[in-house]
Amino acid sequence: MPKRELTGIIVSDAADKTVVVQIESLKQHPKYLRRYRSHKKYKAHDEKNEYKKGDLVVILESRPISKDKRWRVVRKVTHA
């Protein structure tokens, strides 16, 4: 089964070896058909603490690393 890849912006890099990535998606209301933006935050593993707040990164689904971490940062798309 292929692992999911998501692209989002890092909103926090305060924790050691962890970054919080905010993913934005566009959804459509079932009845009124209006589109709206939805946000969700994921904790992702950053082994070398190389990614900083504001970076646009790609995260990959992985095995559980801690209680909340189920994602790894794969690469940086752009930097802050």
Biopython code that builds the backbone (N, CA, C, O; Angstrom):
import numpy as np
from Bio.PDB.StructureBuilder import StructureBuilder

atoms = [
    (1, "MET", "N", (0.837, -1.179, 0.000)),
    (1, "MET", "CA", (0.000, 0.000, 0.000)),
    (1, "MET", "C", (0.884, 1.244, 0.000)),
    (1, "MET", "O", (1.770, 1.363, 0.846)),
    (2, "PRO", "N", (0.659, 2.187, -0.943)),
    (2, "PRO", "CA", (1.509, 3.374, -1.007)),
    (2, "PRO", "C", (1.263, 4.293, 0.191)),
    (2, "PRO", "O", (0.142, 4.406, 0.686)),
    (3, "LYS", "N", (2.332, 4.944, 0.644)),
    (3, "LYS", "CA", (2.218, 5.854, 1.773)),
    (3, "LYS", "C", (1.797, 7.232, 1.286)),
    (3, "LYS", "O", (2.174, 7.664, 0.196)),
    (4, "ARG", "N", (1.007, 7.918, 2.113)),
    (4, "ARG", "CA", (0.507, 9.235, 1.736)),
    (4, "ARG", "C", (1.596, 10.289, 1.863)),
    (4, "ARG", "O", (2.424, 10.241, 2.772)),
    (5, "GLU", "N", (1.582, 11.233, 0.944)),
    (5, "GLU", "CA", (2.472, 12.390, 0.978)),
    (5, "GLU", "C", (1.618, 13.637, 1.037)),
    (5, "GLU", "O", (0.667, 13.778, 0.268)),
    (6, "LEU", "N", (1.948, 14.551, 1.948)),
    (6, "LEU", "CA", (1.227, 15.807, 2.073)),
    (6, "LEU", "C", (2.221, 16.959, 2.030)),
    (6, "LEU", "O", (3.372, 16.814, 2.444)),
    (7, "THR", "N", (1.768, 18.107, 1.525)),
    (7, "THR", "CA", (2.606, 19.297, 1.458)),
    (7, "THR", "C", (2.001, 20.374, 2.338)),
    (7, "THR", "O", (0.804, 20.650, 2.253)),
    (8, "GLY", "N", (2.820, 20.985, 3.184)),
    (8, "GLY", "CA", (2.318, 22.015, 4.073)),
    (8, "GLY", "C", (3.420, 22.909, 4.611)),
    (8, "GLY", "O", (4.601, 22.719, 4.319)),
    (9, "ILE", "N", (3.004, 23.891, 5.406)),
    (9, "ILE", "CA", (3.922, 24.881, 5.963)),
    (9, "ILE", "C", (4.202, 24.558, 7.428)),
    (9, "ILE", "O", (3.292, 24.209, 8.180)),
    (10, "ILE", "N", (5.465, 24.677, 7.822)),
    (10, "ILE", "CA", (5.840, 24.448, 9.221)),
    (10, "ILE", "C", (5.392, 25.656, 10.047)),
    (10, "ILE", "O", (5.762, 26.795, 9.762)),
    (11, "VAL", "N", (4.583, 25.378, 11.083)),
    (11, "VAL", "CA", (4.092, 26.459, 11.945)),
    (11, "VAL", "C", (4.816, 26.485, 13.286)),
    (11, "VAL", "O", (4.721, 27.472, 14.015)),
    (12, "SER", "N", (5.543, 25.411, 13.627)),
    (12, "SER", "CA", (6.311, 25.395, 14.865)),
    (12, "SER", "C", (7.495, 24.441, 14.729)),
    (12, "SER", "O", (7.378, 23.354, 14.164)),
    (13, "ASP", "N", (8.642, 24.878, 15.265)),
    (13, "ASP", "CA", (9.825, 24.019, 15.298)),
    (13, "ASP", "C", (10.468, 24.060, 16.689)),
    (13, "ASP", "O", (11.674, 23.858, 16.830)),
    (14, "ALA", "N", (9.648, 24.322, 17.710)),
    (14, "ALA", "CA", (10.153, 24.501, 19.070)),
    (14, "ALA", "C", (10.630, 23.194, 19.707)),
    (14, "ALA", "O", (11.613, 23.193, 20.448)),
    (15, "ALA", "N", (9.955, 22.100, 19.431)),
    (15, "ALA", "CA", (10.318, 20.816, 20.049)),
    (15, "ALA", "C", (11.561, 20.216, 19.379)),
    (15, "ALA", "O", (11.850, 20.501, 18.217)),
    (16, "ASP", "N", (12.283, 19.390, 20.123)),
    (16, "ASP", "CA", (13.481, 18.743, 19.599)),
    (16, "ASP", "C", (13.098, 17.614, 18.651)),
    (16, "ASP", "O", (12.307, 16.737, 19.000)),
    (17, "LYS", "N", (13.670, 17.644, 17.441)),
    (17, "LYS", "CA", (13.456, 16.628, 16.404)),
    (17, "LYS", "C", (12.000, 16.502, 15.951)),
    (17, "LYS", "O", (11.612, 15.475, 15.394)),
    (18, "THR", "N", (11.194, 17.539, 16.188)),
    (18, "THR", "CA", (9.789, 17.525, 15.791)),
    (18, "THR", "C", (9.409, 18.876, 15.212)),
    (18, "THR", "O", (9.802, 19.918, 15.737)),
    (19, "VAL", "N", (8.641, 18.856, 14.128)),
    (19, "VAL", "CA", (8.061, 20.081, 13.579)),
    (19, "VAL", "C", (6.559, 19.878, 13.452)),
    (19, "VAL", "O", (6.093, 18.752, 13.272)),
    (20, "VAL", "N", (5.801, 20.964, 13.547)),
    (20, "VAL", "CA", (4.357, 20.905, 13.363)),
    (20, "VAL", "C", (4.063, 21.492, 11.983)),
    (20, "VAL", "O", (4.398, 22.642, 11.696)),
    (21, "VAL", "N", (3.429, 20.680, 11.135)),
    (21, "VAL", "CA", (3.152, 21.070, 9.758)),
    (21, "VAL", "C", (1.654, 21.271, 9.599)),
    (21, "VAL", "O", (0.859, 20.401, 9.956)),
    (22, "GLN", "N", (1.270, 22.437, 9.052)),
    (22, "GLN", "CA", (-0.146, 22.724, 8.813)),
    (22, "GLN", "C", (-0.461, 22.468, 7.349)),
    (22, "GLN", "O", (0.165, 23.029, 6.450)),
    (23, "ILE", "N", (-1.460, 21.594, 7.132)),
    (23, "ILE", "CA", (-1.888, 21.228, 5.789)),
    (23, "ILE", "C", (-3.197, 21.953, 5.505)),
    (23, "ILE", "O", (-4.116, 21.937, 6.324)),
    (24, "GLU", "N", (-3.275, 22.586, 4.345)),
    (24, "GLU", "CA", (-4.498, 23.278, 3.948)),
    (24, "GLU", "C", (-5.148, 22.503, 2.808)),
    (24, "GLU", "O", (-4.485, 22.135, 1.838)),
    (25, "SER", "N", (-6.451, 22.259, 2.933)),
    (25, "SER", "CA", (-7.161, 21.580, 1.853)),
    (25, "SER", "C", (-8.417, 22.354, 1.509)),
    (25, "SER", "O", (-8.968, 23.072, 2.343)),
    (26, "LEU", "N", (-8.858, 22.202, 0.283)),
    (26, "LEU", "CA", (-10.055, 22.865, -0.202)),
    (26, "LEU", "C", (-11.182, 21.839, -0.220)),
    (26, "LEU", "O", (-11.071, 20.801, -0.872)),
    (27, "LYS", "N", (-12.265, 22.130, 0.495)),
    (27, "LYS", "CA", (-13.394, 21.217, 0.564)),
    (27, "LYS", "C", (-14.629, 21.905, 0.020)),
    (27, "LYS", "O", (-14.667, 23.125, -0.133)),
    (28, "GLN", "N", (-15.646, 21.091, -0.270)),
    (28, "GLN", "CA", (-16.891, 21.635, -0.784)),
    (28, "GLN", "C", (-18.036, 21.231, 0.129)),
    (28, "GLN", "O", (-18.154, 20.066, 0.509)),
    (29, "HIS", "N", (-18.885, 22.201, 0.483)),
    (29, "HIS", "CA", (-20.014, 21.926, 1.346)),
    (29, "HIS", "C", (-21.001, 21.022, 0.612)),
    (29, "HIS", "O", (-21.334, 21.286, -0.544)),
    (30, "PRO", "N", (-21.479, 19.942, 1.277)),
    (30, "PRO", "CA", (-22.338, 18.979, 0.589)),
    (30, "PRO", "C", (-23.667, 19.558, 0.095)),
    (30, "PRO", "O", (-24.150, 19.177, -0.971)),
    (31, "LYS", "N", (-24.250, 20.461, 0.854)),
    (31, "LYS", "CA", (-25.553, 21.012, 0.453)),
    (31, "LYS", "C", (-25.423, 22.295, -0.360)),
    (31, "LYS", "O", (-26.044, 22.435, -1.414)),
    (32, "TYR", "N", (-24.616, 23.230, 0.133)),
    (32, "TYR", "CA", (-24.557, 24.553, -0.487)),
    (32, "TYR", "C", (-23.498, 24.673, -1.574)),
    (32, "TYR", "O", (-23.433, 25.687, -2.269)),
    (33, "LEU", "N", (-22.662, 23.638, -1.727)),
    (33, "LEU", "CA", (-21.660, 23.533, -2.786)),
    (33, "LEU", "C", (-20.619, 24.649, -2.774)),
    (33, "LEU", "O", (-19.874, 24.813, -3.740)),
    (34, "ARG", "N", (-20.564, 25.408, -1.699)),
    (34, "ARG", "CA", (-19.557, 26.448, -1.587)),
    (34, "ARG", "C", (-18.241, 25.819, -1.159)),
    (34, "ARG", "O", (-18.224, 24.925, -0.313)),
    (35, "ARG", "N", (-17.148, 26.277, -1.733)),
    (35, "ARG", "CA", (-15.828, 25.763, -1.351)),
    (35, "ARG", "C", (-15.293, 26.542, -0.167)),
    (35, "ARG", "O", (-15.505, 27.750, -0.056)),
    (36, "TYR", "N", (-14.599, 25.844, 0.715)),
    (36, "TYR", "CA", (-13.996, 26.481, 1.876)),
    (36, "TYR", "C", (-12.675, 25.813, 2.193)),
    (36, "TYR", "O", (-12.440, 24.657, 1.841)),
    (37, "ARG", "N", (-11.807, 26.575, 2.874)),
    (37, "ARG", "CA", (-10.485, 26.066, 3.235)),
    (37, "ARG", "C", (-10.546, 25.397, 4.599)),
    (37, "ARG", "O", (-11.178, 25.895, 5.530)),
    (38, "SER", "N", (-9.877, 24.265, 4.690)),
    (38, "SER", "CA", (-9.810, 23.525, 5.938)),
    (38, "SER", "C", (-8.334, 23.326, 6.287)),
    (38, "SER", "O", (-7.515, 23.075, 5.403)),
    (39, "HIS", "N", (-7.992, 23.436, 7.579)),
    (39, "HIS", "CA", (-6.607, 23.279, 8.027)),
    (39, "HIS", "C", (-6.502, 22.142, 9.030)),
    (39, "HIS", "O", (-7.402, 21.927, 9.841)),
    (40, "LYS", "N", (-5.394, 21.421, 8.965)),
    (40, "LYS", "CA", (-5.120, 20.377, 9.934)),
    (40, "LYS", "C", (-3.626, 20.378, 10.223)),
    (40, "LYS", "O", (-2.813, 20.594, 9.325)),
    (41, "LYS", "N", (-3.267, 20.133, 11.485)),
    (41, "LYS", "CA", (-1.860, 20.135, 11.881)),
    (41, "LYS", "C", (-1.387, 18.715, 12.162)),
    (41, "LYS", "O", (-2.089, 17.921, 12.789)),
    (42, "TYR", "N", (-0.181, 18.411, 11.686)),
    (42, "TYR", "CA", (0.441, 17.118, 11.908)),
    (42, "TYR", "C", (1.808, 17.330, 12.529)),
    (42, "TYR", "O", (2.521, 18.261, 12.156)),
    (43, "LYS", "N", (2.184, 16.471, 13.479)),
    (43, "LYS", "CA", (3.543, 16.488, 14.018)),
    (43, "LYS", "C", (4.380, 15.550, 13.163)),
    (43, "LYS", "O", (3.992, 14.411, 12.906)),
    (44, "ALA", "N", (5.536, 16.044, 12.726)),
    (44, "ALA", "CA", (6.401, 15.262, 11.851)),
    (44, "ALA", "C", (7.810, 15.192, 12.420)),
    (44, "ALA", "O", (8.270, 16.121, 13.082)),
    (45, "HIS", "N", (8.490, 14.079, 12.154)),
    (45, "HIS", "CA", (9.833, 13.837, 12.667)),
    (45, "HIS", "C", (10.871, 14.539, 11.797)),
    (45, "HIS", "O", (10.847, 14.424, 10.572)),
    (46, "ASP", "N", (11.775, 15.261, 12.435)),
    (46, "ASP", "CA", (12.865, 15.973, 11.766)),
    (46, "ASP", "C", (14.149, 15.614, 12.505)),
    (46, "ASP", "O", (14.512, 16.283, 13.472)),
    (47, "GLU", "N", (14.830, 14.578, 12.065)),
    (47, "GLU", "CA", (15.962, 13.986, 12.784)),
    (47, "GLU", "C", (17.088, 14.986, 13.079)),
    (47, "GLU", "O", (17.644, 14.984, 14.177)),
    (48, "LYS", "N", (17.424, 15.840, 12.101)),
    (48, "LYS", "CA", (18.593, 16.725, 12.258)),
    (48, "LYS", "C", (18.224, 18.155, 12.637)),
    (48, "LYS", "O", (19.096, 19.024, 12.661)),
    (49, "ASN", "N", (16.963, 18.416, 12.933)),
    (49, "ASN", "CA", (16.489, 19.772, 13.245)),
    (49, "ASN", "C", (16.886, 20.776, 12.161)),
    (49, "ASN", "O", (17.293, 21.897, 12.469)),
    (50, "GLU", "N", (16.766, 20.373, 10.888)),
    (50, "GLU", "CA", (17.213, 21.229, 9.793)),
    (50, "GLU", "C", (16.110, 22.109, 9.211)),
    (50, "GLU", "O", (16.408, 23.053, 8.478)),
    (51, "TYR", "N", (14.844, 21.823, 9.518)),
    (51, "TYR", "CA", (13.736, 22.586, 8.955)),
    (51, "TYR", "C", (13.272, 23.636, 9.948)),
    (51, "TYR", "O", (13.208, 23.377, 11.150)),
    (52, "LYS", "N", (12.944, 24.834, 9.440)),
    (52, "LYS", "CA", (12.587, 25.959, 10.295)),
    (52, "LYS", "C", (11.151, 26.415, 10.017)),
    (52, "LYS", "O", (10.537, 26.038, 9.019)),
    (53, "LYS", "N", (10.644, 27.231, 10.930)),
    (53, "LYS", "CA", (9.290, 27.765, 10.824)),
    (53, "LYS", "C", (9.144, 28.568, 9.523)),
    (53, "LYS", "O", (9.993, 29.394, 9.191)),
    (54, "GLY", "N", (8.051, 28.308, 8.795)),
    (54, "GLY", "CA", (7.800, 29.009, 7.542)),
    (54, "GLY", "C", (8.198, 28.227, 6.303)),
    (54, "GLY", "O", (7.819, 28.602, 5.194)),
    (55, "ASP", "N", (8.960, 27.139, 6.470)),
    (55, "ASP", "CA", (9.364, 26.321, 5.319)),
    (55, "ASP", "C", (8.177, 25.541, 4.768)),
    (55, "ASP", "O", (7.334, 25.059, 5.525)),
    (56, "LEU", "N", (8.119, 25.422, 3.456)),
    (56, "LEU", "CA", (7.124, 24.579, 2.791)),
    (56, "LEU", "C", (7.773, 23.215, 2.584)),
    (56, "LEU", "O", (8.767, 23.102, 1.867)),
    (57, "VAL", "N", (7.210, 22.170, 3.216)),
    (57, "VAL", "CA", (7.835, 20.850, 3.202)),
    (57, "VAL", "C", (6.853, 19.769, 2.758)),
    (57, "VAL", "O", (5.639, 19.968, 2.756)),
    (58, "VAL", "N", (7.413, 18.621, 2.382)),
    (58, "VAL", "CA", (6.636, 17.434, 2.047)),
    (58, "VAL", "C", (6.825, 16.444, 3.182)),
    (58, "VAL", "O", (7.955, 16.151, 3.574)),
    (59, "ILE", "N", (5.699, 15.917, 3.722)),
    (59, "ILE", "CA", (5.784, 14.923, 4.789)),
    (59, "ILE", "C", (5.238, 13.595, 4.275)),
    (59, "ILE", "O", (4.338, 13.558, 3.436)),
    (60, "LEU", "N", (5.802, 12.503, 4.797)),
    (60, "LEU", "CA", (5.458, 11.155, 4.361)),
    (60, "LEU", "C", (4.956, 10.356, 5.550)),
    (60, "LEU", "O", (5.541, 10.411, 6.631)),
    (61, "GLU", "N", (3.882, 9.620, 5.356)),
    (61, "GLU", "CA", (3.319, 8.765, 6.404)),
    (61, "GLU", "C", (4.340, 7.691, 6.784)),
    (61, "GLU", "O", (5.014, 7.136, 5.917)),
    (62, "SER", "N", (4.452, 7.399, 8.092)),
    (62, "SER", "CA", (5.420, 6.393, 8.529)),
    (62, "SER", "C", (4.883, 5.641, 9.742)),
    (62, "SER", "O", (3.756, 5.876, 10.179)),
    (63, "ARG", "N", (5.681, 4.754, 10.269)),
    (63, "ARG", "CA", (5.304, 4.010, 11.469)),
    (63, "ARG", "C", (5.224, 4.982, 12.643)),
    (63, "ARG", "O", (5.806, 6.065, 12.574)),
    (64, "PRO", "N", (4.523, 4.628, 13.714)),
    (64, "PRO", "CA", (4.463, 5.517, 14.870)),
    (64, "PRO", "C", (5.844, 5.755, 15.483)),
    (64, "PRO", "O", (6.559, 4.807, 15.809)),
    (65, "ILE", "N", (6.206, 7.017, 15.633)),
    (65, "ILE", "CA", (7.501, 7.379, 16.198)),
    (65, "ILE", "C", (7.338, 7.736, 17.673)),
    (65, "ILE", "O", (8.222, 7.462, 18.485)),
    (66, "SER", "N", (6.211, 8.347, 18.015)),
    (66, "SER", "CA", (5.877, 8.651, 19.403)),
    (66, "SER", "C", (4.352, 8.636, 19.521)),
    (66, "SER", "O", (3.662, 8.167, 18.616)),
    (67, "LYS", "N", (3.835, 9.142, 20.621)),
    (67, "LYS", "CA", (2.389, 9.136, 20.844)),
    (67, "LYS", "C", (1.640, 9.893, 19.739)),
    (67, "LYS", "O", (0.593, 9.437, 19.280)),
    (68, "ASP", "N", (2.165, 11.034, 19.316)),
    (68, "ASP", "CA", (1.481, 11.866, 18.326)),
    (68, "ASP", "C", (2.116, 11.842, 16.939)),
    (68, "ASP", "O", (1.458, 12.194, 15.961)),
    (69, "LYS", "N", (3.373, 11.438, 16.834)),
    (69, "LYS", "CA", (4.081, 11.523, 15.556)),
    (69, "LYS", "C", (3.878, 10.279, 14.707)),
    (69, "LYS", "O", (4.229, 9.170, 15.111)),
    (70, "ARG", "N", (3.302, 10.480, 13.515)),
    (70, "ARG", "CA", (3.109, 9.399, 12.545)),
    (70, "ARG", "C", (3.616, 9.803, 11.158)),
    (70, "ARG", "O", (3.321, 9.134, 10.168)),
    (71, "TRP", "N", (4.372, 10.887, 11.090)),
    (71, "TRP", "CA", (4.851, 11.431, 9.819)),
    (71, "TRP", "C", (6.332, 11.763, 9.912)),
    (71, "TRP", "O", (6.855, 12.031, 10.993)),
    (72, "ARG", "N", (7.005, 11.742, 8.752)),
    (72, "ARG", "CA", (8.412, 12.138, 8.640)),
    (72, "ARG", "C", (8.521, 13.236, 7.594)),
    (72, "ARG", "O", (7.800, 13.218, 6.597)),
    (73, "VAL", "N", (9.419, 14.193, 7.812)),
    (73, "VAL", "CA", (9.664, 15.226, 6.805)),
    (73, "VAL", "C", (10.597, 14.637, 5.760)),
    (73, "VAL", "O", (11.666, 14.122, 6.087)),
    (74, "VAL", "N", (10.186, 14.717, 4.503)),
    (74, "VAL", "CA", (10.967, 14.129, 3.407)),
    (74, "VAL", "C", (11.899, 15.159, 2.791)),
    (74, "VAL", "O", (13.103, 14.928, 2.684)),
    (75, "ARG", "N", (11.346, 16.295, 2.387)),
    (75, "ARG", "CA", (12.171, 17.311, 1.717)),
    (75, "ARG", "C", (11.524, 18.700, 1.848)),
    (75, "ARG", "O", (10.344, 18.839, 2.169)),
    (76, "LYS", "N", (12.339, 19.695, 1.588)),
    (76, "LYS", "CA", (11.884, 21.074, 1.624)),
    (76, "LYS", "C", (11.560, 21.515, 0.197)),
    (76, "LYS", "O", (12.347, 21.285, -0.721)),
    (77, "VAL", "N", (10.400, 22.149, 0.013)),
    (77, "VAL", "CA", (10.038, 22.665, -1.306)),
    (77, "VAL", "C", (10.569, 24.083, -1.452)),
    (77, "VAL", "O", (11.258, 24.389, -2.426)),
    (78, "THR", "N", (10.257, 24.952, -0.495)),
    (78, "THR", "CA", (10.826, 26.314, -0.448)),
    (78, "THR", "C", (11.159, 26.620, 0.996)),
    (78, "THR", "O", (10.692, 25.939, 1.910)),
    (79, "HIS", "N", (11.973, 27.653, 1.200)),
    (79, "HIS", "CA", (12.309, 28.018, 2.581)),
    (79, "HIS", "C", (11.798, 29.411, 2.907)),
    (79, "HIS", "O", (11.465, 30.195, 2.019)),
    (80, "ALA", "N", (11.744, 29.701, 4.198)),
    (80, "ALA", "CA", (11.167, 30.962, 4.698)),
    (80, "ALA", "C", (12.019, 32.146, 4.283)),
    (80, "ALA", "O", (11.693, 33.287, 4.611)),
]
sb = StructureBuilder()
sb.init_structure("model")
sb.init_model(0)
sb.init_chain("A")
sb.init_seg("    ")
for serial, (resi, resn, name, xyz) in enumerate(atoms, 1):
    if name == "N":
        sb.init_residue(resn, " ", resi, " ")
    sb.init_atom(name, np.array(xyz, "f"), 0.0, 1.0, " ", f" {name:<3s}", serial, name[0])
structure = sb.get_structure()
